[in-house]
Amino acid sequence: MLFNRVKKEMSLKEIAIEEDVEVRLNKLHWFLQRKFIIGTIVSIITFLLAIVIRAGAYSVLSVQMPIFQILVIIYAVFSILCLIIIFCYKKIREDKEKHFYRWAYFYDLYNFFMECICAFILIMTYLFSFVRVSGPSMRPTYKNGDILVCRTIGYNPKKNDVSIIYMKDVTGDKELLIKRVVGVPGDVIEYVEELNTTTGILEHKIKCNGTVIEDSLAYWHQTKWNNYSNSVTLGKNEYFIMGDNRGNSTDSRSFGPVKKSDIVSKVLFDIIFWR
């Protein structure tokens, strides 16, 4: 009975065909009160989520898009305003009835639009994220200023993935890095210098399990990280990362392998039209 009553009174069309004026206006008033209460609760929850997102993963993994936060604030303020107005009306008069029907239809469209935006914020934060490339380390694959779309949930790093790494820099502050995974747990990464018998040139190579990763711009950090060794065996949950621009990239050749917990998302594609 209660479900049928709620279902019936939540339909504006069914309210509109009610013949008894007093009953119809009371149902419309109750309908608007209920709609604005629900809208206010949803908008406040969304506003709180937006604060959490802005302070947490959103500020870390995403391009700053304050327009979303502004829209959520508008959503909350307008819903609360509508709720206050409808509660100020103890009763809807018959000569104002059409006005409130238009108001209800407008609020439906407004709610749909705002909820789509809020859903987009949540999806693009916890399932996907935007990252802006800063620096030349991934050229020519990605250039400085490119906007990348990344997947964050359920990501297990694989060899040759372009990944987003969130780790401490030399000052102890957290920073984002965009690098390619070239070594996974169990791989042996080594730096070798081999004399090319044909050209007589000493070639510098970086190998993974004996296979050359890079031989044109290969180099090892001057301090030969890992106790001045020229090779390292990746342990459990350790990954070796390098920038595609080998000659201008600070990566595992400088600071060693990174932990799986530091790799937060995988780059899916860049937004070409943003360039």
Rosetta silent file (secondary structure, phi, psi, omega in degrees, C-alpha in Angstrom):
SEQUENCE: MLFNRVKKEMSLKEIAIEEDVEVRLNKLHWFLQRKFIIGTIVSIITFLLAIVIRAGAYSVLSVQMPIFQILVIIYAVFSILCLIIIFCYKKIREDKEKHFYRWAYFYDLYNFFMECICAFILIMTYLFSFVRVSGPSMRPTYKNGDILVCRTIGYNPKKNDVSIIYMKDVTGDKELLIKRVVGVPGDVIEYVEELNTTTGILEHKIKCNGTVIEDSLAYWHQTKWNNYSNSVTLGKNEYFIMGDNRGNSTDSRSFGPVKKSDIVSKVLFDIIFWR
SCORE:     score description
SCORE:     0.000 S_00000001
   1 L     0.000  -48.371 -178.530    0.000    0.000    0.000 S_00000001
   2 H   -63.343  -41.653 -179.889    2.723    2.457    1.015 S_00000001
   3 H   -62.848  -44.053  179.519    4.775    1.621   -2.085 S_00000001
   4 H   -63.495  -38.027  179.981    1.779    2.131   -4.359 S_00000001
   5 H   -66.039  -45.511  179.580    0.975    5.431   -2.669 S_00000001
   6 H   -63.562  -45.178  179.933    4.536    6.686   -3.046 S_00000001
   7 H   -59.905  -41.536 -178.983    4.728    5.497   -6.626 S_00000001
   8 H   -67.813  -44.924 -175.031    1.464    7.213   -7.451 S_00000001
   9 H   -77.291  -11.651  176.411    2.295   10.496   -5.750 S_00000001
  10 L   -86.018   -1.595 -179.896    5.725   10.647   -7.351 S_00000001
  11 L  -101.679  116.348  179.037    4.110   10.906  -10.774 S_00000001
  12 H   -64.022  -35.850 -179.032    3.290   14.451  -11.844 S_00000001
  13 H   -64.160  -40.464 -179.949    0.979   13.184  -14.600 S_00000001
  14 H   -72.043  -31.743  175.535   -1.116   11.236  -12.146 S_00000001
  15 H   -66.314  -40.686 -174.853   -1.251   14.191   -9.768 S_00000001
  16 H   -65.294  -28.582 -177.356   -2.391   16.469  -12.588 S_00000001
  17 L   -90.698    0.164  175.985   -5.436   14.323  -13.484 S_00000001
  18 L   -63.796  126.131 -174.102   -6.713   14.264   -9.889 S_00000001
  19 L   -78.144  -36.495 -179.951  -10.195   15.854  -10.051 S_00000001
  20 L   -72.318  117.170 -174.930  -10.449   17.021   -6.445 S_00000001
  21 H   -60.632  -46.420 -177.538   -8.639   20.365   -6.348 S_00000001
  22 H   -61.359  -45.881  179.618   -7.781   20.202   -2.645 S_00000001
  23 H   -64.807  -41.713 -178.226   -6.389   16.662   -2.897 S_00000001
  24 H   -62.573  -44.321 -179.212   -4.487   17.510   -6.084 S_00000001
  25 H   -68.681  -36.223  177.331   -2.806   20.573   -4.569 S_00000001
  26 H   -65.585  -41.902  177.980   -1.923   18.681   -1.379 S_00000001
  27 H   -64.092  -40.617  179.155   -0.374   15.875   -3.422 S_00000001
  28 H   -63.597  -41.807  179.227    1.597   18.403   -5.490 S_00000001
  29 H   -63.356  -44.560  179.268    2.861   20.099   -2.336 S_00000001
  30 H   -64.935  -39.807  179.726    3.901   16.769   -0.818 S_00000001
  31 H   -60.230  -46.507 -179.051    5.517   15.753   -4.118 S_00000001
  32 H   -67.160  -41.143  177.926    7.619   18.911   -4.279 S_00000001
  33 H   -58.959  -47.833 -178.749    8.649   18.664   -0.628 S_00000001
  34 H   -63.406  -42.940 -179.384    9.761   15.075   -1.084 S_00000001
  35 H   -62.121  -44.626 -176.591   11.578   15.853   -4.345 S_00000001
  36 H   -74.126  -30.217  175.019   13.476   18.803   -2.866 S_00000001
  37 H   -64.579  -47.972  179.048   14.368   16.900    0.323 S_00000001
  38 H   -62.227  -44.164  179.759   15.835   14.053   -1.736 S_00000001
  39 H   -61.330  -39.154  179.535   17.570   16.524   -4.058 S_00000001
  40 H   -66.991  -43.516  178.826   19.068   18.393   -1.092 S_00000001
  41 H   -61.795  -47.111  179.966   20.351   15.192    0.532 S_00000001
  42 H   -61.488  -42.533 -177.657   21.873   13.986   -2.748 S_00000001
  43 H   -67.502  -37.600  179.288   23.479   17.380   -3.435 S_00000001
  44 H   -67.838  -43.588  177.777   24.992   17.607    0.064 S_00000001
  45 H   -61.165  -43.175  179.122   26.400   14.068   -0.171 S_00000001
  46 H   -63.611  -39.344  178.207   27.787   14.897   -3.619 S_00000001
  47 H   -61.925  -43.424  178.170   29.267   18.125   -2.255 S_00000001
  48 H   -65.175  -39.822  176.280   31.026   16.205    0.537 S_00000001
  49 H   -62.731  -39.104  179.526   32.300   13.649   -1.987 S_00000001
  50 H   -63.303  -36.597  177.451   33.592   16.491   -4.142 S_00000001
  51 H   -65.199  -44.197  179.493   35.539   17.837   -1.145 S_00000001
  52 H   -62.523  -44.975 -179.551   37.038   14.397   -0.509 S_00000001
  53 H   -61.875  -44.402 -177.794   37.888   13.990   -4.194 S_00000001
  54 H   -63.650  -34.893 -177.535   39.451   17.458   -4.368 S_00000001
  55 H   -87.916  -19.333 -174.526   41.599   16.757   -1.315 S_00000001
  56 L  -110.270 -118.825 -173.278   42.461   13.164   -2.181 S_00000001
  57 H   -60.439  -33.941 -175.701   42.850   11.205   -5.389 S_00000001
  58 H   -61.742  -44.215 -178.899   41.338   13.939   -7.546 S_00000001
  59 H   -72.106  -22.535 -178.434   44.047   16.480   -6.687 S_00000001
  60 H   -84.025  -48.322 -169.145   46.743   13.830   -7.129 S_00000001
  61 H   -99.785  -11.332 -170.157   45.753   12.097  -10.355 S_00000001
  62 L  -116.945  154.315  169.203   43.687   14.608  -12.262 S_00000001
  63 L   -64.001  137.169 -177.441   44.064   17.812  -14.158 S_00000001
  64 L   -67.304  119.114  179.823   42.616   20.528  -11.965 S_00000001
  65 L  -128.810   75.628 -174.821   39.075   21.213  -13.184 S_00000001
  66 H   -62.479  -16.143  178.691   37.483   23.538  -10.579 S_00000001
  67 H   -58.276  -34.103  178.196   34.423   24.007  -12.796 S_00000001
  68 H   -64.751  -44.204  178.805   33.175   20.641  -11.497 S_00000001
  69 H   -63.642  -38.828  178.929   33.476   21.766   -7.885 S_00000001
  70 H   -63.159  -43.186  179.190   31.682   25.017   -8.733 S_00000001
  71 H   -63.646  -38.082  178.974   28.809   23.107  -10.376 S_00000001
  72 H   -65.888  -39.163  177.207   28.464   20.845   -7.329 S_00000001
  73 H   -63.452  -43.473  177.414   28.272   23.904   -5.057 S_00000001
  74 H   -59.690  -42.683  179.056   25.566   25.400   -7.320 S_00000001
  75 H   -56.792  -49.542 -177.381   23.729   22.060   -7.156 S_00000001
  76 H   -65.412  -47.481 -176.772   23.755   22.047   -3.348 S_00000001
  77 H   -63.430  -45.280 -178.113   22.836   25.733   -2.937 S_00000001
  78 H   -66.250  -38.779  179.136   19.981   25.643   -5.465 S_00000001
  79 H   -64.523  -42.786  178.377   18.502   22.444   -3.974 S_00000001
  80 H   -65.324  -39.956  178.008   18.566   23.904   -0.478 S_00000001
  81 H   -61.957  -45.239  177.918   16.997   27.137   -1.769 S_00000001
  82 H   -60.276  -41.630 -179.791   14.192   25.188   -3.489 S_00000001
  83 H   -63.103  -43.307  179.660   13.590   23.232   -0.279 S_00000001
  84 H   -63.180  -43.408 -178.293   13.343   26.418    1.803 S_00000001
  85 H   -62.618  -46.343 -176.744   10.928   28.014   -0.660 S_00000001
  86 H   -69.073  -29.921  177.304    8.564   25.039   -0.823 S_00000001
  87 H   -76.136  -20.140  175.942    8.500   24.721    2.963 S_00000001
  88 H   -73.776  -21.888  176.298    7.593   28.407    3.231 S_00000001
  89 L   -86.196  109.150  176.105    4.406   27.580    1.310 S_00000001
  90 L   -70.628  -27.189 -178.677    1.992   26.074    3.815 S_00000001
  91 L  -157.016  141.382  177.811   -0.372   25.420    0.940 S_00000001
  92 L   -88.563  126.805  178.243   -0.277   25.768   -2.843 S_00000001
  93 L   -81.635  153.887 -175.978   -3.053   27.958   -4.238 S_00000001
  94 H   -64.150  -33.964 -178.743   -4.931   26.864   -7.356 S_00000001
  95 H   -73.098  -12.680  177.804   -3.961   29.997   -9.290 S_00000001
  96 H  -103.938    3.429 -172.359   -0.264   29.141   -8.693 S_00000001
  97 H   -60.176  -48.196 -178.301   -0.591   25.465   -9.620 S_00000001
  98 H   -59.866  -35.226  179.077    0.802   25.728  -13.178 S_00000001
  99 H   -61.082  -42.306 -177.722    3.799   27.612  -11.846 S_00000001
 100 H   -74.188  -30.596  173.895    4.699   24.737   -9.516 S_00000001
 101 H   -64.330  -44.966  177.815    4.254   22.132  -12.263 S_00000001
 102 H   -61.946  -39.450  178.779    6.716   24.047  -14.425 S_00000001
 103 H   -61.601  -43.092 -179.031    9.016   24.314  -11.423 S_00000001
 104 H   -65.812  -43.230  178.984    8.870   20.547  -10.863 S_00000001
 105 H   -64.952  -41.327  177.841    9.612   19.729  -14.516 S_00000001
 106 H   -61.729  -42.988 -178.424   12.499   22.192  -14.550 S_00000001
 107 H   -64.928  -34.139  176.215   13.912   20.666  -11.353 S_00000001
 108 H   -61.003  -47.678  179.210   13.733   17.190  -12.918 S_00000001
 109 H   -64.627  -42.783  179.275   15.854   18.335  -15.867 S_00000001
 110 H   -61.499  -43.711  179.160   18.196   20.250  -13.569 S_00000001
 111 H   -62.463  -44.084 -179.442   18.604   17.197  -11.301 S_00000001
 112 H   -61.146  -44.664 -179.712   19.335   14.924  -14.255 S_00000001
 113 H   -62.759  -46.520 -178.087   21.974   17.310  -15.598 S_00000001
 114 H   -68.033  -39.394 -179.718   23.691   17.740  -12.227 S_00000001
 115 H   -66.920  -34.474  175.856   23.616   14.036  -11.379 S_00000001
 116 H   -63.942  -41.652  178.864   25.241   13.251  -14.741 S_00000001
 117 H   -64.471  -45.090 -179.242   28.029   15.711  -13.969 S_00000001
 118 H   -63.939  -41.061  177.802   28.514   14.287  -10.463 S_00000001
 119 H   -63.189  -38.586  178.634   28.571   10.731  -11.811 S_00000001
 120 H   -62.858  -41.335  178.807   31.154   11.840  -14.376 S_00000001
 121 H   -59.916  -48.171 -177.534   33.334   13.304  -11.613 S_00000001
 122 H   -64.481  -44.462 -179.267   33.226   10.067   -9.603 S_00000001
 123 H   -63.611  -45.486 -176.724   33.855    7.837  -12.626 S_00000001
 124 H   -74.493   -9.071  177.831   36.722    9.954  -13.930 S_00000001
 125 H   -97.715  -48.114 -172.670   38.304   10.023  -10.460 S_00000001
 126 H   -96.294  -20.653  175.992   37.994    6.478   -9.176 S_00000001
 127 L  -104.785  -41.198  178.833   37.841    4.513  -12.451 S_00000001
 128 E  -133.004  167.107  177.005   39.703    6.861  -14.776 S_00000001
 129 E  -153.137  159.894  174.735   41.708   10.031  -14.374 S_00000001
 130 E  -102.207  139.313  175.466   43.238   12.855  -16.359 S_00000001
 131 E  -134.790  135.098  177.435   46.978   13.567  -16.163 S_00000001
 132 E   -97.600  128.350  179.288   48.869   16.417  -17.770 S_00000001
 133 L   -71.319  132.290  177.818   52.333   15.589  -19.096 S_00000001
 134 L  -127.519  112.854  179.199   55.042   17.829  -17.648 S_00000001
 135 L   106.358  170.725 -173.799   58.503   17.676  -19.181 S_00000001
 136 L   -97.562    8.204 -169.244   60.143   15.996  -22.170 S_00000001
 137 L   -66.661  -19.466 -178.931   60.932   12.567  -20.641 S_00000001
 138 L  -106.866   10.855  175.343   58.261   10.684  -22.668 S_00000001
 139 L   -66.258  145.661    3.111   58.971   12.207  -26.068 S_00000001
 140 L   -90.440    1.721 -177.374   58.168   11.322  -28.798 S_00000001
 141 L   -62.503  -51.199  178.050   55.307    9.211  -27.397 S_00000001
 142 L  -132.968  140.005 -177.567   53.859   12.056  -25.309 S_00000001
 143 L  -104.862  163.065  177.209   54.841   15.699  -25.342 S_00000001
 144 L   -57.313  127.865 -179.774   54.868   18.338  -22.629 S_00000001
 145 L    96.686  -12.381  177.966   51.295   19.576  -22.059 S_00000001
 146 L   -62.310  144.467  175.797   49.522   16.494  -23.449 S_00000001
 147 E  -102.800  122.863 -176.633   46.414   15.398  -21.544 S_00000001
 148 E  -110.052  143.067  173.320   46.308   11.650  -20.895 S_00000001
 149 E   -99.360  128.062 -174.408   43.372    9.449  -19.891 S_00000001
 150 E  -125.207  151.855  174.788   44.394    6.787  -17.364 S_00000001
 151 E  -102.287  131.478 -174.609   42.785    3.743  -15.733 S_00000001
 152 L  -109.942  -36.869 -174.379   43.188    3.538  -11.953 S_00000001
 153 L   -82.334  134.301  174.042   41.020    0.709  -10.607 S_00000001
 154 L    65.356   30.015 -178.014   42.280   -2.882  -10.769 S_00000001
 155 L   -89.994  125.345  175.660   45.483   -2.029  -12.587 S_00000001
 156 L  -116.035  109.814 -173.961   48.274   -4.638  -12.508 S_00000001
 157 L   -56.158  137.604  176.545   51.440   -3.251  -14.172 S_00000001
 158 L  -127.034  158.995 -179.051   52.737   -5.176  -17.181 S_00000001
 159 L   -61.218  137.428  178.500   55.895   -4.846  -19.230 S_00000001
 160 L    80.601    1.420  173.845   55.802   -2.058  -21.822 S_00000001
 161 L   -70.039  142.409  166.551   52.880   -0.276  -20.118 S_00000001
 162 E   -90.813  119.263 -170.646   53.087    3.509  -19.895 S_00000001
 163 E  -123.961  160.157  173.787   52.210    4.088  -16.259 S_00000001
 164 E  -100.562  122.823 -179.059   51.668    6.872  -13.759 S_00000001
 165 E  -111.165  131.083 -179.418   53.984    6.579  -10.769 S_00000001
 166 E  -118.286  103.886 -173.085   53.264    8.502   -7.568 S_00000001
 167 E  -147.146  169.470 -179.853   56.314    8.483   -5.329 S_00000001
 168 E   -75.965  140.561  175.322   58.553   10.648   -3.169 S_00000001
 169 L   -90.793 -170.300 -176.365   61.177   12.772   -4.868 S_00000001
 170 L   -65.329  -22.390  179.549   64.632   13.597   -3.515 S_00000001
 171 L   -87.871   -6.569 -179.218   63.145   16.271   -1.227 S_00000001
 172 L    94.989   -6.140  177.960   60.675   13.830    0.294 S_00000001
 173 L   -85.269  151.339  178.402   57.630   15.383   -1.394 S_00000001
 174 E   -76.676  140.343  176.538   55.276   13.275   -3.513 S_00000001
 175 E  -143.095  156.264  177.422   55.430   13.743   -7.275 S_00000001
 176 E   -95.950  135.817  175.808   53.853   12.202  -10.362 S_00000001
 177 E  -124.688  142.949  174.949   55.996   10.525  -12.985 S_00000001
 178 E  -113.910  110.377 -175.078   54.945    9.223  -16.406 S_00000001
 179 E  -140.469  168.167  176.976   57.236    6.361  -17.428 S_00000001
 180 E  -101.377  135.869  176.822   57.281    3.071  -19.308 S_00000001
 181 E   -79.572  116.959 -179.177   57.538   -0.218  -17.421 S_00000001
 182 E  -112.646  -10.309  178.706   60.516   -2.099  -18.920 S_00000001
 183 E  -144.497  137.623 -179.024   61.108   -4.638  -16.151 S_00000001
 184 L  -118.808  170.131 -177.794   58.754   -6.651  -13.921 S_00000001
 185 L   -49.664  131.318 -179.631   59.383   -8.829  -10.830 S_00000001
 186 L    97.557  -18.118  179.688   61.995  -11.517  -11.529 S_00000001
 187 L   -73.089  150.735  174.609   63.621   -9.700  -14.467 S_00000001
 188 E  -108.565  116.679  179.073   67.361   -9.020  -14.504 S_00000001
 189 E  -103.155  129.284 -179.213   68.225   -5.492  -15.653 S_00000001
 190 E  -140.401  151.328  177.015   71.853   -4.855  -16.534 S_00000001
 191 E  -109.471  125.445 -177.744   74.028   -2.151  -18.004 S_00000001
 192 E  -129.895  152.164  173.265   76.806   -3.359  -20.306 S_00000001
 193 E  -118.014  117.167 -176.577   79.503   -1.753  -22.409 S_00000001
 194 E  -122.871  137.928  178.561   80.322   -3.731  -25.540 S_00000001
 195 E   -84.875  122.789  175.947   82.875   -3.003  -28.226 S_00000001
 196 L   -78.455  111.031 -175.477   81.400   -3.077  -31.710 S_00000001
 197 L   -66.034  -21.997 -179.429   83.980   -5.030  -33.690 S_00000001
 198 L   -78.339  -48.663 -176.327   82.737   -3.567  -36.966 S_00000001
 199 L   -94.935  -19.371 -177.195   82.858    0.119  -36.068 S_00000001
 200 L    76.785   12.286 -178.670   85.324   -0.067  -33.211 S_00000001
 201 L   -96.954  138.344  176.364   82.954    2.044  -31.084 S_00000001
 202 E   -78.587  115.119 -176.354   82.256    1.221  -27.452 S_00000001
 203 E   -99.073  140.498  179.453   78.460    0.785  -27.244 S_00000001
 204 E  -104.739  125.368 -175.132   76.435    1.311  -24.071 S_00000001
 205 E  -132.646  146.233  171.657   73.456   -1.008  -23.684 S_00000001
 206 E  -114.509  126.740 -175.911   70.733   -1.684  -21.146 S_00000001
 207 E  -119.998  149.282  172.790   69.389   -5.234  -21.214 S_00000001
 208 E  -121.026  113.878 -177.152   66.417   -7.010  -19.670 S_00000001
 209 L    54.392   38.550  177.163   66.993  -10.747  -19.307 S_00000001
 210 L    87.107   -9.845  179.527   69.734  -10.507  -21.935 S_00000001
 211 E   -97.457  131.051 -177.340   67.580   -8.632  -24.467 S_00000001
 212 E   -66.415  126.400  174.054   68.639   -5.101  -25.347 S_00000001
 213 E   -88.013  -46.050 -175.090   66.142   -2.448  -24.207 S_00000001
 214 E  -150.188  133.588  178.620   68.097    0.542  -25.422 S_00000001
 215 L  -132.448   -3.997 -178.137   71.449    0.916  -27.119 S_00000001
 216 L   -92.361  -43.870  179.901   71.441    4.355  -28.734 S_00000001
 217 L  -120.488   29.156 -177.928   71.011    6.649  -25.715 S_00000001
 218 L   -70.007  140.705  171.540   71.675    4.130  -22.992 S_00000001
 219 L  -159.167  159.008  176.079   73.432    5.264  -19.868 S_00000001
 220 L  -114.021  148.588  179.437   73.605    4.323  -16.233 S_00000001
 221 L   -57.704  143.758 -175.093   73.522    6.884  -13.451 S_00000001
 222 L   -56.747  -32.121 -178.237   77.011    8.031  -12.593 S_00000001
 223 L   -81.740   -1.277 -179.716   76.711    6.751   -9.030 S_00000001
 224 L    47.500   67.617 -176.637   75.792    3.250  -10.291 S_00000001
 225 H   -49.161  170.190 -177.972   72.839    2.906   -7.882 S_00000001
 226 H    66.338   56.211  177.524   72.336   -0.367   -6.011 S_00000001
 227 H    58.555   41.576  175.848   75.755   -0.387   -4.321 S_00000001
 228 H    60.021   29.644  177.619   77.589    0.656   -7.492 S_00000001
 229 L   -94.659  151.694  178.398   76.431   -2.464   -9.332 S_00000001
 230 L   -96.433    9.442  178.409   75.730   -2.522  -13.062 S_00000001
 231 E  -149.493  158.421  178.163   72.862   -4.982  -12.732 S_00000001
 232 E  -149.516  139.468  172.896   69.856   -5.624  -10.528 S_00000001
 233 E  -100.250  121.971 -176.083   67.412   -8.482  -10.149 S_00000001
 234 L   -72.058  127.111  179.944   63.906   -7.159   -9.558 S_00000001
 235 L   -84.414 -172.817  179.521   62.354   -8.521   -6.394 S_00000001
 236 L   -61.502  131.489  179.339   58.728   -9.141   -5.537 S_00000001
 237 L    64.402   22.777  175.623   56.562   -6.107   -6.348 S_00000001
 238 E  -109.377  140.792 -177.728   59.540   -4.260   -7.893 S_00000001
 239 E  -134.763  143.907  178.048   59.418   -2.658  -11.338 S_00000001
 240 E  -103.762  124.013 -175.846   62.028   -0.989  -13.517 S_00000001
 241 E  -120.185  147.074  177.142   60.760    2.141  -15.276 S_00000001
 242 E  -143.928  149.193  172.592   62.292    4.345  -17.974 S_00000001
 243 L   -79.500  150.927  179.057   61.217    7.385  -19.959 S_00000001
 244 L   -67.503  -27.292  175.834   60.922    6.972  -23.731 S_00000001
 245 L   -88.232   79.234 -168.611   63.262    9.934  -24.136 S_00000001
 246 H   -55.089  -34.639 -176.133   66.214    7.941  -22.781 S_00000001
 247 H   -78.844   -8.762 -177.435   68.688   10.816  -22.949 S_00000001
 248 H  -142.941   61.371 -178.077   66.518   13.196  -20.897 S_00000001
 249 L  -148.462  128.357  172.654   64.669   11.176  -18.275 S_00000001
 250 L   -92.459  114.597 -173.731   65.108   10.694  -14.549 S_00000001
 251 L  -148.964 -152.457 -175.271   63.957    7.136  -13.911 S_00000001
 252 H   -63.731  -17.273  175.277   65.001    3.781  -12.452 S_00000001
 253 H   -67.989  -22.149 -179.651   68.493    4.266  -13.860 S_00000001
 254 H   -99.797  -46.783 -173.371   68.849    7.027  -11.275 S_00000001
 255 H  -112.264    4.249  175.752   66.742    5.996   -8.277 S_00000001
 256 L    86.934 -175.945 -178.589   66.359    2.258   -8.796 S_00000001
 257 L   -63.270  156.521  175.391   63.244    0.063   -9.055 S_00000001
 258 E  -109.837  157.641  179.063   59.857    1.319   -7.866 S_00000001
 259 E   -82.690  155.875  177.586   57.311   -0.561   -5.781 S_00000001
 260 H   -60.761  -34.710 -179.529   54.014   -1.777   -7.164 S_00000001
 261 H   -65.612  -19.302  178.680   52.243    0.427   -4.622 S_00000001
 262 H   -82.517  -18.399 -178.326   53.877    3.463   -6.285 S_00000001
 263 E   -91.059  109.415 -168.509   52.350    2.643   -9.692 S_00000001
 264 E  -100.128  -23.297 -178.984   48.855    4.104   -9.515 S_00000001
 265 E  -162.172  164.702  179.434   47.411    3.954  -13.031 S_00000001
 266 E  -110.844  134.506  177.126   47.925    2.985  -16.649 S_00000001
 267 E   -74.503  124.571  179.436   47.870    5.480  -19.516 S_00000001
 268 E   -92.138  -52.004  179.756   45.165    4.500  -22.005 S_00000001
 269 E  -165.460  166.467  176.215   45.386    7.288  -24.592 S_00000001
 270 E  -103.692  154.358  178.811   45.944   10.995  -24.970 S_00000001
 271 L   -86.640   99.219 -171.396   43.295   13.552  -25.833 S_00000001
 272 H   -62.839  -39.688 -175.156   44.511   14.588  -29.254 S_00000001
 273 H   -67.556  -14.018 -178.908   42.174   17.557  -29.707 S_00000001
 274 H   -76.326  -19.959 -174.534   43.625   19.150  -26.554 S_00000001
 275 L   -64.931    0.000    0.000   47.017   19.676  -28.207 S_00000001
